Amino acid sequence: MFVKRIRNSTILLAFISVVVAAPFTGYAESLNQAVESGKHLFMTANFNGNGRTCNSCHMAGGTTAGKLPDGSPIPSLNNAAAVFPRYNRRQDKVITLLDQVHNCVAGALQGTPPAYDSAEMVDLISYLSSLSQGKPLNMGGKPE
């Protein structure tokens, strides 16, 4: 009786772990797809602008320091998601990472930024957030 009870409990636990884990596997796959799609956009999309892409300024997918179109140096994006929101002196207000992406596309790329609630923006933010994986949160901090 005791062995049968343990066997039934083991089967029940195995079933529960599969049922509970299945949705999380789907979430992870969806997140990985968003990150990959965001990386593709980062590397290739010019957002109907001047032909430049995010990667034109933020080289190596944003993992190394880059340069603005005027040659000014800019930091990598390795901790970008960890330092937003942050104060923007030029705009004299606190901005989010979404605002920064919007500003970069409209400014340096002279393109049409994706809508804040669009799949493109979600994918770009997912990719940029993946670059901050494991970095300490430091709102208002300096990009690396």
N, C-alpha and C positions, 0 to 999 in steps of 0.2 A: 504494500500500500504506500509506504513512504517513498520507495523508488518510483512508483507510478506517479505520485504527486510531484516529485522533482522533475521527472521527464515531462510531464504536462506543463509545469511552470517554465521549464527551459524552452519548450516549443512556444508557449505563449510569449515569453520574453523575446525570442527570436522573431516572431511575427510582429510584435509591437515595434521592435527596433527597425525592421524593414519598413513598416508603415510610417513610422515617425521620421525616419531618415530620408525616405523618398522625396518628400517635398523640399527638404533642404538641399538635396542633390540638384533638383531643378533650379533652385535659387542660385546655387553656385554656378551652374551652367549658364544661366541667364546673365549673371554678373560677369562671368568670363567673356561671354559674347559681347556685352556692352563695352567692356574694356578693350577687346580686340577691335570692335567697330570704331570706338573712339580713337584708338591708335591709328587706324586706317584713315579716318578723317583728319587727324592731326598731321599725318604725313602727306596726304594727297589733296584735300579739299581747299579750294581757293575762295569759296563762298561768293562767287561771281565778282571778285575784286580784281586786283592788279596782277593776278597770276601767281602771287606768293602764297605759300602755305604756312601753317604754324611752324612747321619744321624749317622754314626758310630763316627764321630768327632763332628759334629754340632748337638748336641742332641736335642730331642723334636722338630724335624723339623727345627732346627736352631733358635728356639726362646729362648734358654737358652745358657749360656756359655758352652763350650765343651772342648775337649782335643784332641791334635794330637796323632798319634800312639806312639810317644815317651813320652807321658804324659804331654807335655807342654800345658798350658792353652790357649784357644782361646776364643775370645768374641762371643756373639750371632750374628746372622745375621739380627737382627731386623731393622737395618738401613743400611744394606750393599749397597743397590741400591742408597742410598742418599749420600754415601761417595766416590763413584767411579765416574770418574777416580781419581786415586791417585798414588803417587810415591811409587815404590817398591824398597827398598834399596838393596835387594838381587840381583835384576835384573838391578838395576841402570837405571830405566826408568819408565815412567808413564804407568800404565796398566788400562784396563777397567775391569768391572765386568765379561765380557765374558772371558778375559784373566785369571782372578782369578779362574773362574770355570775350565777352561782348565788346569791351573797349579795344582789345587787340584786333579782333576781326574787323571792326569798323575803322580803326586807326591804321595800323601797319599794313593790313591786308586790303584796306579800302573796299571791304566787302559788305555783304548783308549778313549780320550776325544771326545765328539760329535763334528762334524764339526761346525764351527762358524755360518754357514747359515742353519743348520739342524733344523727340527721341535723339536728334543730333546733339543737343546740348547735354542731355543726360549721358550720352555715350562719351562725349569729350570730358565731362567732369568725372566720369567713372575712370577713364584712362588717366587723367591727371591725379586723381586720388590714389590710383594704384602706384604711382611714382612716390607717394608719401607713405607707403606701407611700412610700418614699424618705426616711423619717425615720431618724435615726441610732439604733442600738440603745443603750439606756441603762438596763440592768436596775436597778431600784430608783430610777430617776429620777422626776421630777415630771411629772404629766400637764400638757399645755399648756392 
